[in-house]
Amino acid sequence: MSTKSTSKNPLLLSLLALIAGGAIGYGVGMKVEQNSSAPSLQACQQQLQSQTDQLQHSTEQYQALVTKNEQQQQQLAQATTELATMTALAEKQKKDFAKQLTSLAQKKQQLSVSQKKLEVTKKKLNTEVVKLKTTTNKQQVVIDKSQQYFKRQAEMKANVEATQAQIVELTKTTKGFKKACDEFKSGNSWNWVSQKDCDNYEQQLGLLKTQQATLVSQQQALTAINKEIGNKEISKK
C-alpha cells in the first residue's frame, strides 16, 4: 500500500508541479502580458486619437469639399440660367436680325420700285417740260406776234385818226377854194378872187383825194389787223 502511494505520489507531485508550474507560468505570463500590453494600449489610444484627428480633419475637408461643391453647383446653376438667358436673348436677336434683314430686303425692293417709278416720272416730266417749253415758246411767239399786231393796230388807228383829221381840214380848205374858184368863174363876184383860187382848189382837191385813198388803205389794213387779232384770241380759247 505504501509502494503504491509512493509510486503515485511522484506522479501526483509531478502533476501538481505541472499544474503549479502552469499556474505560475500563467500567472507570470499574465503579469508579463499585462506589463507588455500597457504600452500597446497607450499606443493604440494615441493611434486612435491620431486616427480620430485625421477623421476629424478628413471630415472637415469633406465638409469643405461639400460646401465648395454646393457653391460650384450654385455657380453652375447660375451660369446655366445665365447661359439660357443669353441663349434666349441670342435667339431673339437672331429673330430680330432676320426680321430686320427681311424688312431691309423689302425696303430695298420698294426702293428699287420707287426708283423705277421715279425714272418713269422723270422721263414723263422731261417730256412734259419739253412740251411746256415748246408750248411756252409757241405762246411767246404768239404773244410777240400779238404784241406786234396790237402795236401795229395802235399805230394804224393813230394813222387813220390822223388821216381823218387831215381829210376834215382838207375838206374845209377845199370847199373854201372851190367857192372862190366858182365865184371867179362866174365873173360877178364882189370878192377878190382869181385863177389862183382855182389852182389852189385843184391842188387841195388832189390832196383830199390822196388822203381819202390813204384813209381807205389804212382802214383796210386796220380791218385786216383786227381780224388777225380776233383769230389769235379765238385760237387761244
C-alpha positions in Angstrom: 0.0 0.0 0.0 2.8 2.3 0.7 4.6 1.3 -2.5 1.5 2.3 -4.5 1.3 5.5 -2.6 5.0 6.3 -3.2 4.7 5.5 -6.9 1.6 7.5 -7.2 3.0 10.5 -5.2 5.7 11.4 -7.7 3.2 11.3 -10.4 0.9 13.4 -8.3 3.7 15.7 -7.4 4.7 16.0 -11.0 1.1 16.6 -11.9 0.8 19.1 -9.1 4.1 20.6 -10.1 3.0 20.8 -13.7 -0.2 22.4 -12.6 1.6 24.7 -10.2 4.1 25.4 -12.9 1.4 26.1 -15.3 -0.3 28.2 -12.9 2.8 30.0 -12.1 3.6 30.3 -15.7 0.1 31.5 -16.4 0.4 34.0 -13.6 3.8 35.1 -14.8 2.5 35.1 -18.4 -0.5 37.2 -17.4 1.7 39.5 -15.5 4.2 39.8 -18.3 1.2 40.1 -20.7 -0.2 42.8 -18.5 3.1 44.6 -18.3 3.7 44.3 -22.1 0.1 45.3 -23.0 0.2 48.5 -21.1 2.4 50.4 -23.7 0.4 48.9 -26.6 -2.9 50.3 -25.2 -1.3 53.7 -24.9 -0.1 53.4 -28.4 -3.5 52.3 -29.5 -5.0 55.2 -27.7 -2.6 57.5 -29.4 -3.2 55.9 -32.7 -6.9 56.1 -32.1 -6.6 59.7 -31.2 -4.5 60.3 -34.3 -7.0 58.5 -36.4 -9.8 60.5 -34.7 -7.9 63.7 -35.5 -7.3 62.5 -39.1 -11.0 61.6 -39.3 -12.0 65.0 -37.9 -9.6 66.6 -40.4 -10.9 64.5 -43.2 -14.5 65.3 -42.1 -13.7 69.0 -42.2 -12.0 68.6 -45.6 -15.1 66.7 -46.8 -17.4 69.3 -45.4 -15.3 72.0 -47.1 -15.5 70.0 -50.3 -19.2 69.6 -49.9 -19.6 73.4 -49.3 -17.3 74.1 -52.2 -19.3 71.6 -54.3 -22.6 73.3 -53.3 -21.1 76.7 -54.2 -19.9 75.3 -57.5 -23.3 73.8 -58.1 -25.0 77.1 -57.4 -22.5 78.8 -59.7 -23.2 76.2 -62.3 -26.9 76.7 -61.9 -26.5 80.4 -62.1 -24.2 80.0 -65.1 -26.7 77.7 -66.7 -29.5 80.2 -66.0 -27.4 83.0 -67.5 -26.5 80.8 -70.4 -30.2 80.0 -71.0 -31.0 83.7 -70.8 -28.1 84.6 -73.1 -29.2 81.8 -75.5 -32.8 83.1 -75.4 -31.5 86.7 -76.0 -29.3 85.4 -78.8 -32.3 83.6 -80.4 -34.4 86.8 -80.0 -31.6 88.9 -81.5 -31.3 86.4 -84.3 -35.0 86.6 -85.0 -34.9 90.4 -84.8 -31.9 90.4 -87.1 -33.8 88.1 -89.5 -36.8 90.4 -89.4 -34.5 93.4 -90.0 -32.9 91.7 -92.9 -36.4 90.8 -94.3 -37.6 94.4 -93.7 -34.4 95.7 -95.3 -34.9 93.5 -98.3 -38.5 94.7 -98.6 -37.4 98.3 -98.3 -34.6 97.7 -100.9 -37.2 96.2 -103.2 -39.6 99.1 -102.6 -36.8 101.5 -103.1 -35.9 99.8 -106.4 -39.6 100.0 -107.5 -39.7 103.6 -106.4 -36.5 104.4 -108.3 -38.0 102.8 -111.4 -41.2 104.8 -110.9 -39.1 107.9 -110.3 -37.2 107.3 -113.6 -40.5 106.9 -115.4 -41.9 110.0 -113.7 -38.7 111.8 -114.5 -38.9 110.9 -118.2 -42.6 111.9 -118.2 -41.6 115.2 -116.5 -38.8 115.7 -119.0 -41.3 115.1 -121.8 -43.8 117.5 -120.2 -41.0 120.1 -119.7 -40.1 119.8 -123.4 -43.8 120.1 -124.3 -44.2 123.0 -121.9 -41.1 124.7 -123.3 -42.4 124.2 -126.8 -45.8 125.5 -125.8 -44.2 128.4 -124.0 -42.1 129.2 -127.0 -45.1 129.0 -129.2 -47.1 131.1 -126.8 -44.3 133.5 -126.6 -44.2 133.7 -130.3 -48.0 134.3 -130.3 -47.6 136.9 -127.6 -44.8 138.6 -129.5 -46.9 138.5 -132.6 -49.9 139.6 -130.7 -47.9 142.5 -129.3 -46.7 143.3 -132.7 -50.3 143.2 -134.0 -51.5 145.3 -131.2 -48.7 147.7 -131.8 -49.5 147.8 -135.5 -53.2 148.2 -134.6 -52.5 151.1 -132.3 -50.2 152.7 -134.9 -52.8 152.1 -137.7 -55.6 153.6 -135.6 -53.4 156.6 -134.9 -52.7 156.9 -138.7 -56.4 156.5 -139.5 -57.3 159.1 -137.0 -54.6 161.5 -138.2 -55.7 160.9 -141.9 -59.3 161.5 -140.9 -58.3 164.7 -139.2 -56.3 165.8 -142.3 -59.3 164.9 -144.5 -61.6 167.1 -142.4 -59.2 170.0 -142.7 -58.6 169.4 -146.4 -62.4 169.2 -146.9 -62.9 172.6 -145.3 -60.0 174.2 -147.2 -61.1 172.6 -150.5 -64.6 173.9 -150.0 -63.3 177.4 -149.5 -61.1 177.3 -152.6 -63.9 175.8 -154.6 -66.3 178.6 -153.6 -63.7 181.2 -154.5 -63.0 179.5 -157.8 -66.7 179.2 -158.7 -67.1 182.9 -158.0 -64.1 183.6 -160.2 -65.5 181.5 -163.0 -68.9 183.3 -162.7 -67.3 186.7 -163.1 -69.8 188.6 -161.0 -68.2 188.1 -157.5 -67.7 191.1 -155.3 -64.9 189.3 -153.5 -61.2 189.4 -154.5 -60.9 186.1 -156.4 -58.6 184.9 -159.1 -57.3 181.9 -161.1 -55.0 181.2 -158.2 -58.1 180.2 -156.2 -58.9 177.7 -158.8 -55.3 176.4 -158.9 -55.4 176.1 -155.1 -58.7 174.3 -155.3 -57.3 171.8 -157.7 -54.3 171.3 -155.5 -56.4 170.9 -152.4 -58.8 168.6 -154.2 -55.9 166.4 -155.3 -54.5 166.3 -151.7 -58.0 165.5 -150.4 -58.4 162.6 -152.9 -54.9 161.3 -152.0 -55.7 161.4 -148.3 -59.1 159.7 -148.9 -57.3 157.0 -150.8 -54.8 156.7 -148.0 -57.6 156.5 -145.5 -59.2 153.7 -147.4 -55.9 151.8 -147.5 -55.3 152.4 -143.8 -58.8 151.3 -142.9 -58.4 148.1 -144.9 -55.1 147.4 -143.2 -56.7 148.1 -139.8 -59.6 145.8 -140.6 -57.0 143.0 -141.5 -55.1 143.6 -138.3 -58.3 143.5 -136.3 -59.3 140.3 -138.0 -55.9 138.7 -137.3 -56.1 139.7 -133.6 -59.6 138.2 -133.5 -58.3 134.9 -134.9 -55.5 134.9 -132.4 -57.9 135.4 -129.5 -60.1 132.6 -130.8 -57.1 130.2 -131.1 -56.2 130.9 -127.5 -59.6 129.8 -126.3 
